[in-house]
Amino acid sequence: TESETYELTRGYYLQRIIDIIDDLKQLKKSALSYYQELKNSLIGFEDQRIGINTDKMRKIITKEEFKVKHKKIEKDKQEIEEKMAFLQVKIIDCEFYKNT
């Protein structure tokens, strides 16, 4: 009958919605883990930056070596910050999650 078909269809779509919500929650958990990994990488780059500054002051490396290493660290940091910003805007702070 028509009401049975309606109930089956309704049940199917409700289950799909529940599955999607569960998938999104899992995506958020994964994104948060990845975000933390990226954050730890940033800390590592900051440690490297401090290390090359110290090496430069102690004259262990030349100014040119310092410039090359510093430029690479800053480039790598920027790439990680961009990934973190994407995760923050697109996944972690998504309005949908604030309501689930």
Buried (B, 14 or more C-beta within 10 A) or exposed (E): EEEEEEEEEEEEEEEEEEEEEEEBEEEBEEBEEBBEEBEEBBEBBEEBBEBBBEBBEEEEBEEEEBEEBBEEBEEBBEEBEEBBEEBEEEBBEBEEBEEE
